[in-house]
Amino acid sequence: MIKVFNPADGTCVGEAPEMNAAEVKAAIDRTCNAFPAWSRKLAKERGDILRRWFELVRDDRHVFAEIMVRENGKCLAEALGEIDYGLGFIEWYAEEARRVYGDTIPSHAPNAAVMVMKEPAGPTAAITPWNFPFMMITRKVATALAAGCTMIIKPSEETPLTAYKLLDYARKAGIPEGVFEMVTGNPQEIGALFTGDDRIRKISFTGSTAVGKLLAAASGRALKKMTLELGGNAPFIVFDDADFDEAVAGLVAAKLRNSGQVCISPNRIYVQDGIYDRFVAAVVERASQLRVDQGLQQEFVVGPLINQSGFDKVVQLVDDAKRRGAAVLLGGKPHAKGGLFYQPTVLADLNDDMQIAHTEIFGPVFPFYRFSSEDEVVNRSNNTEYGLVAYAYTRDVGRAFRLSRNIEAGMVILNSGSVGTASVPFGGVKHSGYGREGSHYGIDEYIEVKYVLMDGLGR
């Protein structure tokens, strides 16, 4: 069995099965065998079943939130927010199932009709991370099932309890065995079984760029469809003309979500010269007021990091920046609580040559960089292999449009620190991956387009 530990205090909070290769293969067989019947269901039937899943989970959202806090470490307020976010995907795709429309095309032949049909891609697999153990499951599973695909999921070994609870409620809602399967065990072995089975026609992965590249290479041998949502190095740009208070609030909320352990977390904070000192001081004041604690309480707190390797990475990046001349204005070291808690940290006057400028931090660290001009900050923002999301605050409408065109990212968020909802396409460019999740674009990732020519119709 896989033991699951609470990152706040190290206590064991549950267990998940450690499946061997034969058990994983059997689950893949069930996923593939269930596809023909599920794909032939009416779109309304699939949508109705998803709707029942949505309603059952919504009624017990506090049960899910407590499980998530204990295995993930995020605070209760954030856990409930994630559940509402994740429920939005089940609700959205329950409705979107009936909107996978084909086309007719004017015929190129006198006695023929041309049709374009959309069909489910086939049995699919997904691998999800620990930082959003609820939403990552619902976003992938609801989309696949709405499209008529079946799906087998491997959740993170750090946070499998939320995932298995979702599977339990899916069964109660009428999602049959095989249509939605779940496996836990050795990640490398399971990944190889997913990529090596030609019957699995699509894989969706959220995680590191390094692992995403390995999966893409292995999947390429069978030309599987893929959706990859990988690492990020998000710039957060604040111009002199920004709404000052909104920019401070948006930054702090975005940075400290899940203690900074989010792929869309601001990673490089660029502030224009004219307001730099005042802005950094305001962030220090705001961040210093936040409490660091375990998550089972109603108010927002900054929780622990997920594991020792994640904690050590943050320590190493901050220590390296300090050695290279960064000014520590807040925090800068492990919290007095010990364990996996790290102080909210503000580092000022960084430069682009530091390691922290090129590495996804995944911790409660605010790294500040000065800039002078729009062209300068756009060039510096784009000077990364990643391109998931970028944030910018400005009241200049012309500049806002230029930024939306010139910044190399799959998502450009202007005058807000909030990114996601079920109705928008989420995904990146460059080494942040490809494909989109959410919105009607997301369901297209699970669809094959079929052209049909019907000739010999006569007059």
C-alpha positions as CSV (number, residue, x, y, z in Angstrom):
1,M,0.0,0.0,0.0
2,I,1.0,3.6,-0.6
3,K,0.9,5.6,2.7
4,V,-0.3,9.2,2.4
5,F,1.1,11.7,4.9
6,N,-0.1,15.2,6.0
7,P,2.6,17.6,5.0
8,A,1.7,19.9,7.9
9,D,2.7,17.4,10.6
10,G,3.9,14.2,9.0
11,T,1.0,12.0,10.3
12,C,-0.3,9.2,8.1
13,V,-3.8,10.1,6.9
14,G,-4.6,7.2,4.7
15,E,-3.5,4.6,2.2
16,A,-3.9,3.9,-1.5
17,P,-3.3,0.6,-3.4
18,E,0.1,0.1,-4.9
19,M,-0.9,-1.8,-8.0
20,N,1.4,-4.1,-9.9
21,A,1.7,-4.3,-13.7
22,A,-0.9,-7.0,-14.1
23,E,-3.5,-4.9,-12.1
24,V,-2.7,-1.8,-14.2
25,K,-3.0,-3.8,-17.4
26,A,-6.4,-5.2,-16.3
27,A,-7.6,-1.6,-15.6
28,I,-6.4,-0.6,-19.1
29,D,-8.3,-3.5,-20.5
30,R,-11.5,-2.4,-18.8
31,T,-11.0,1.2,-20.1
32,C,-10.6,-0.1,-23.6
33,N,-13.5,-2.6,-23.5
34,A,-15.9,-0.1,-22.1
35,F,-15.3,2.4,-24.9
36,P,-17.7,1.0,-27.6
37,A,-20.8,1.1,-25.4
38,W,-19.9,4.5,-23.8
39,S,-19.2,6.1,-27.1
40,R,-22.5,5.0,-28.5
41,K,-24.5,6.5,-25.7
42,L,-26.5,9.6,-26.6
43,A,-24.8,12.8,-25.7
44,K,-27.7,13.7,-23.4
45,E,-27.3,10.4,-21.6
46,R,-23.6,11.1,-20.9
47,G,-24.4,14.6,-19.9
48,D,-27.1,13.5,-17.4
49,I,-24.7,11.0,-15.8
50,L,-22.0,13.8,-15.4
51,R,-24.7,16.0,-13.9
52,R,-25.5,13.4,-11.3
53,W,-21.8,13.2,-10.4
54,F,-21.7,17.0,-10.1
55,E,-24.7,17.1,-7.8
56,L,-23.5,14.3,-5.5
57,V,-20.0,15.8,-5.0
58,R,-21.4,19.3,-4.6
59,D,-23.6,18.1,-1.7
60,D,-20.6,16.7,0.1
61,R,-18.0,19.4,-0.8
62,H,-16.9,19.8,2.8
63,V,-16.1,16.1,3.0
64,F,-13.8,16.4,0.0
65,A,-12.2,19.6,1.4
66,E,-11.2,18.0,4.6
67,I,-9.6,15.1,2.8
68,M,-7.7,17.5,0.5
69,V,-6.4,19.6,3.4
70,R,-5.0,16.6,5.2
71,E,-3.2,15.1,2.2
72,N,-2.2,18.3,0.4
73,G,-1.7,20.9,3.1
74,K,-3.6,23.8,1.5
75,C,-6.0,25.6,3.8
76,L,-9.7,24.9,4.0
77,A,-10.7,28.1,2.2
78,E,-8.5,27.2,-0.7
79,A,-9.7,23.6,-0.8
80,L,-13.3,24.7,-1.0
81,G,-12.4,27.1,-3.7
82,E,-10.7,24.3,-5.7
83,I,-13.7,22.1,-5.3
84,D,-16.0,24.8,-6.7
85,Y,-13.5,25.3,-9.5
86,G,-13.4,21.6,-10.3
87,L,-17.1,21.2,-10.0
88,G,-17.4,23.8,-12.7
89,F,-15.7,21.5,-15.2
90,I,-18.2,18.6,-14.5
91,E,-21.1,21.0,-14.9
92,W,-19.7,22.7,-18.0
93,Y,-18.9,19.4,-19.8
94,A,-22.2,17.8,-18.8
95,E,-23.8,20.5,-20.9
96,E,-21.0,20.7,-23.6
97,A,-21.5,17.0,-24.4
98,R,-24.5,18.0,-26.5
99,R,-22.6,20.7,-28.4
100,V,-20.0,18.7,-30.3
101,Y,-21.3,19.8,-33.7
102,G,-20.2,18.6,-37.1
103,D,-20.5,20.5,-40.4
104,T,-21.8,20.3,-43.9
105,I,-19.5,21.7,-46.6
106,P,-20.7,22.8,-50.1
107,S,-20.0,19.8,-52.3
108,H,-17.2,19.8,-55.0
109,A,-19.2,17.2,-57.0
110,P,-22.6,17.8,-58.6
111,N,-24.3,14.7,-57.2
112,A,-22.7,14.5,-53.8
113,A,-22.9,15.7,-50.2
114,V,-20.0,16.5,-48.0
115,M,-20.2,16.1,-44.2
116,V,-17.8,16.5,-41.4
117,M,-18.5,14.3,-38.4
118,K,-16.9,14.5,-34.9
119,E,-16.2,11.3,-33.1
120,P,-14.6,10.4,-29.8
121,A,-10.9,9.7,-30.1
122,G,-11.0,6.4,-28.2
123,P,-9.9,5.2,-24.8
124,T,-7.7,7.8,-23.1
125,A,-5.4,8.1,-20.1
126,A,-4.3,10.9,-17.8
127,I,-1.6,11.6,-15.3
128,T,-2.3,14.3,-12.7
129,P,-0.2,16.2,-10.1
130,W,-0.6,16.7,-6.4
131,N,-1.1,20.4,-6.2
132,F,-4.8,20.4,-7.4
133,P,-5.9,16.8,-6.5
134,F,-9.6,17.5,-7.1
135,M,-9.7,19.9,-10.0
136,M,-7.1,18.2,-12.2
137,I,-9.2,15.0,-12.1
138,T,-12.5,16.6,-12.9
139,R,-11.1,18.8,-15.7
140,K,-9.7,15.8,-17.5
141,V,-12.3,13.1,-16.7
142,A,-15.4,15.3,-17.4
143,T,-14.0,16.4,-20.7
144,A,-13.1,12.9,-21.9
145,L,-16.4,11.4,-20.8
146,A,-18.5,14.2,-22.3
147,A,-16.8,13.6,-25.7
148,G,-17.6,9.9,-25.6
149,C,-14.1,8.7,-24.5
150,T,-13.3,6.4,-21.6
151,M,-10.5,7.4,-19.3
152,I,-8.0,5.8,-16.9
153,I,-6.3,8.2,-14.5
154,K,-3.1,7.9,-12.5
155,P,-3.2,10.5,-9.7
156,S,-0.2,11.6,-7.7
157,E,1.0,9.3,-5.0
158,E,1.2,12.3,-2.8
159,T,-2.6,13.0,-3.0
160,P,-4.5,9.9,-4.1
161,L,-7.2,10.0,-1.4
162,T,-9.2,12.9,-3.0
163,A,-8.9,11.1,-6.3
164,Y,-10.3,7.8,-5.0
165,K,-13.1,9.7,-3.3
166,L,-14.1,11.2,-6.6
167,L,-14.1,7.8,-8.2
168,D,-16.4,6.5,-5.5
169,Y,-18.8,9.3,-6.1
170,A,-18.6,8.7,-9.9
171,R,-19.7,5.1,-9.4
172,K,-22.6,6.3,-7.2
173,A,-23.6,8.7,-10.0
174,G,-23.7,5.8,-12.6
175,I,-20.3,6.1,-14.3
176,P,-19.6,2.4,-14.9
177,E,-16.4,0.5,-14.3
178,G,-14.1,0.9,-17.3
179,V,-15.6,4.2,-18.3
180,F,-13.6,5.9,-15.5
181,E,-10.7,3.9,-14.0
182,M,-8.0,4.8,-11.6
183,V,-4.6,3.2,-10.9
184,T,-1.8,4.1,-8.4
185,G,1.6,2.6,-8.1
186,N,5.0,3.0,-9.6
187,P,4.8,6.2,-11.8
188,Q,7.4,5.1,-14.4
189,E,5.8,1.6,-14.8
190,I,2.3,3.0,-15.2
191,G,3.5,5.7,-17.6
192,A,5.2,3.1,-19.7
193,L,2.0,0.9,-19.8
194,F,-0.1,3.9,-20.8
195,T,2.2,5.0,-23.6
196,G,3.0,1.5,-24.7
197,D,-0.6,0.3,-25.3
198,D,-1.7,1.2,-28.8
199,R,-5.4,1.0,-27.8
200,I,-4.9,4.2,-25.7
201,R,-5.4,6.9,-28.3
202,K,-4.8,10.0,-26.2
203,I,-2.8,10.9,-23.1
204,S,-3.4,14.1,-21.0
205,F,-0.5,15.0,-18.6
206,T,-0.1,17.9,-16.1
207,G,3.3,18.0,-14.5
208,S,6.9,18.8,-15.1
209,T,8.4,19.6,-18.5
210,A,11.0,16.9,-18.1
211,V,8.4,14.2,-17.6
212,G,6.1,15.6,-20.3
213,K,8.9,15.3,-22.8
214,L,9.5,11.7,-21.9
215,L,5.8,10.9,-22.3
216,A,5.6,12.7,-25.6
217,A,8.6,10.8,-26.9
218,A,7.1,7.4,-25.8
219,S,3.6,8.3,-27.1
220,G,5.1,9.4,-30.5
221,R,5.9,5.9,-31.4
222,A,2.1,5.2,-31.6
223,L,1.2,8.7,-32.7
224,K,-1.1,9.2,-29.8
225,K,-2.9,12.5,-29.4
226,M,-1.6,14.5,-26.4
227,T,-2.4,17.4,-24.1
228,L,0.6,18.6,-22.1
229,E,0.3,21.2,-19.4
230,L,3.8,21.6,-18.2
231,G,6.1,23.9,-16.2
232,G,5.9,27.7,-16.1
233,N,8.0,30.8,-15.4
234,A,5.2,33.4,-15.2
235,P,6.1,37.1,-15.5
236,F,4.0,39.5,-13.4
237,I,4.4,43.0,-14.8
238,V,3.4,46.1,-13.0
239,F,3.6,49.4,-14.9
240,D,3.7,52.9,-13.3
241,D,0.2,53.6,-14.4
242,A,-1.3,50.4,-12.8
243,D,-4.1,50.5,-10.2
244,F,-1.7,50.2,-7.3
245,D,-3.9,48.6,-4.7
246,E,-5.4,46.1,-7.2
247,A,-2.0,45.1,-8.4
248,V,-0.7,44.4,-4.9
249,A,-3.8,42.4,-4.0
250,G,-3.8,40.5,-7.2
251,L,-0.1,39.6,-6.8
252,V,-0.3,38.4,-3.2
253,A,-3.4,36.3,-4.0
254,A,-1.8,34.8,-7.1
255,K,1.6,34.2,-5.5
256,L,0.4,32.6,-2.2
257,R,-2.2,30.3,-3.7
258,N,-1.4,26.8,-2.5
259,S,1.7,28.3,-0.8
260,G,3.1,29.3,-4.3
261,Q,3.0,25.6,-5.5
262,V,1.1,26.4,-8.7
263,C,2.3,26.3,-12.3
264,I,0.6,29.7,-13.0
265,S,2.1,31.3,-9.9
266,P,4.0,34.6,-10.6
267,N,7.6,33.6,-10.8
268,R,9.3,36.8,-12.0
269,I,7.8,40.0,-10.7
270,Y,8.8,43.0,-12.8
271,V,7.9,46.5,-11.4
272,Q,8.5,49.7,-13.3
273,D,11.1,52.1,-11.8
274,G,8.6,54.8,-10.8
275,I,6.7,52.7,-8.3
276,Y,9.2,50.0,-7.5
277,D,10.1,50.9,-4.0
278,R,6.6,51.8,-2.9
279,F,5.1,48.6,-4.5
280,V,7.7,46.3,-2.9
281,A,7.1,47.9,0.5
282,A,3.3,47.4,0.1
283,V,3.8,43.7,-0.7
284,V,6.0,43.2,2.3
285,E,3.4,44.8,4.5
286,R,0.6,42.6,3.0
287,A,2.6,39.4,3.1
288,S,3.9,39.9,6.6
289,Q,0.3,40.0,8.0
290,L,-0.5,36.5,6.7
291,R,-0.4,33.6,9.1
292,V,1.6,30.4,8.4
293,D,-0.2,27.3,9.8
294,Q,-1.8,24.0,9.1
295,G,-4.9,24.3,6.9
296,L,-7.8,23.0,8.9
297,Q,-9.3,26.4,9.8
298,Q,-11.7,28.8,8.1
299,E,-9.4,31.8,7.4
300,F,-6.7,31.8,4.8
301,V,-3.3,30.7,5.9
302,V,-0.1,29.9,4.2
303,G,0.4,26.1,4.5
304,P,3.4,23.8,4.3
305,L,5.2,22.7,1.1
306,I,4.2,19.3,-0.2
307,N,7.4,17.3,0.6
308,Q,11.1,17.5,1.5
309,S,12.4,17.8,-2.0
310,G,10.0,20.7,-2.8
311,F,11.1,22.4,0.5
312,D,14.8,21.9,-0.3
313,K,14.4,23.4,-3.7
314,V,12.9,26.6,-2.3
315,V,15.7,26.8,0.3
316,Q,18.4,26.3,-2.4
317,L,16.9,29.0,-4.7
318,V,16.6,31.6,-2.0
319,D,20.0,30.9,-0.6
320,D,21.5,31.2,-4.1
321,A,19.8,34.5,-4.6
322,K,21.1,35.8,-1.3
323,R,24.6,34.8,-2.1
324,R,24.3,36.6,-5.4
325,G,23.3,39.9,-3.8
326,A,19.5,39.8,-3.5
327,A,18.1,41.9,-0.6
328,V,15.8,39.9,1.8
329,L,13.0,42.2,2.9
330,L,10.8,39.5,4.4
331,G,11.4,35.9,5.5
332,G,14.2,34.2,3.5
333,K,14.4,31.1,5.6
334,P,12.4,28.1,7.0
335,H,9.6,29.0,9.3
336,A,10.0,28.6,13.1
337,K,7.2,26.0,13.0
338,G,9.7,23.6,11.4
339,G,8.9,20.7,9.2
340,L,7.9,21.7,5.7
341,F,6.8,25.3,6.5
342,Y,8.7,28.1,4.8
343,Q,8.3,31.8,5.6
344,P,6.6,34.1,3.0
345,T,9.6,35.7,1.5
346,V,10.2,38.9,-0.4
347,L,13.5,39.3,-2.4
348,A,14.3,42.6,-4.0
349,D,16.7,43.9,-6.7
350,L,17.2,40.5,-8.4
351,N,18.8,40.2,-11.8
352,D,18.1,37.9,-14.7
353,D,21.3,35.9,-14.3
354,M,20.3,34.4,-11.0
355,Q,19.1,30.8,-10.9
356,I,15.8,31.8,-9.4
357,A,15.0,33.8,-12.6
358,H,15.0,30.6,-14.7
359,T,13.6,28.0,-12.3
360,E,10.0,27.4,-11.3
361,I,10.1,28.2,-7.6
362,F,7.0,26.4,-6.3
363,G,7.1,28.2,-2.9
364,P,5.9,31.4,-1.1
365,V,8.7,33.6,-2.5
366,F,8.2,37.0,-4.2
367,P,11.2,37.7,-6.4
368,F,11.2,41.4,-7.6
369,Y,13.0,42.8,-10.6
370,R,13.1,46.5,-11.8
371,F,12.4,47.6,-15.4
372,S,12.2,50.8,-17.2
373,S,10.4,50.5,-20.6
374,E,7.7,48.3,-22.2
375,D,10.0,46.9,-24.8
376,E,12.6,46.0,-22.2
377,V,10.1,44.1,-20.0
378,V,8.5,42.3,-22.9
379,N,11.9,41.1,-24.0
380,R,12.9,40.0,-20.5
381,S,9.5,38.3,-20.0
382,N,10.0,36.3,-23.2
383,N,13.5,35.3,-22.3
384,T,12.5,31.9,-21.0
385,E,11.8,28.5,-22.5
386,Y,8.4,28.5,-20.9
387,G,5.2,30.2,-22.0
388,L,2.3,29.2,-19.8
389,V,0.9,32.5,-18.5
390,A,1.8,36.1,-18.1
391,Y,0.2,38.8,-16.0
392,A,0.3,42.6,-16.5
393,Y,-1.2,45.6,-14.7
394,T,-1.7,48.8,-16.7
395,R,-4.4,51.4,-17.3
396,D,-3.1,52.1,-20.9
397,V,-5.5,50.2,-23.3
398,G,-3.1,50.4,-26.2
399,R,-0.3,48.9,-24.1
400,A,-2.6,46.2,-22.9
401,F,-3.3,45.2,-26.5
402,R,0.3,45.3,-27.4
403,L,1.2,43.1,-24.4
404,S,-1.5,40.6,-25.4
405,R,0.2,40.3,-28.8
406,N,3.8,40.5,-27.9
407,I,4.1,38.3,-24.8
408,E,4.9,34.7,-25.6
409,A,2.4,32.8,-23.5
410,G,-0.7,30.7,-23.9
411,M,-2.6,33.0,-21.5
412,V,-2.1,36.7,-20.9
413,I,-4.0,38.0,-17.9
414,L,-4.4,41.8,-17.8
415,N,-5.3,43.6,-14.5
416,S,-6.2,40.5,-12.6
417,G,-4.4,37.8,-10.7
418,S,-7.0,35.1,-11.4
419,V,-6.7,32.8,-14.5
420,G,-9.0,29.8,-14.6
421,T,-12.6,28.9,-15.0
422,A,-14.3,26.1,-16.9
423,S,-15.3,28.3,-19.9
424,V,-11.8,29.4,-20.9
425,P,-9.0,27.6,-22.7
426,F,-6.1,26.8,-20.3
427,G,-2.7,25.9,-21.7
428,G,0.7,27.1,-22.8
429,V,3.3,27.4,-25.6
430,K,7.0,26.6,-25.9
431,H,8.2,24.2,-23.2
432,S,5.0,24.8,-21.2
433,G,3.3,22.2,-23.5
434,Y,0.5,22.1,-26.0
435,G,-3.2,21.5,-26.2
436,R,-5.9,23.2,-24.2
437,E,-8.2,22.3,-21.3
438,G,-11.5,23.9,-20.5
439,S,-14.0,25.6,-22.8
440,H,-15.2,24.2,-26.1
441,Y,-11.6,24.0,-27.2
442,G,-10.9,21.5,-24.5
443,I,-13.4,18.9,-25.7
444,D,-11.9,19.2,-29.2
445,E,-8.8,17.6,-27.8
446,Y,-10.8,14.3,-27.3
447,I,-12.4,14.4,-30.8
448,E,-11.4,13.0,-34.2
449,V,-12.7,14.8,-37.3
450,K,-14.1,12.5,-40.0
451,Y,-14.8,13.7,-43.5
452,V,-17.6,11.8,-45.3
453,L,-18.3,12.1,-49.1
454,M,-21.7,10.8,-50.2
455,D,-21.8,10.6,-54.0
456,G,-24.3,9.2,-56.4
457,L,-27.3,11.2,-55.0
458,G,-28.6,12.1,-58.4
459,R,-30.9,15.0,-58.9
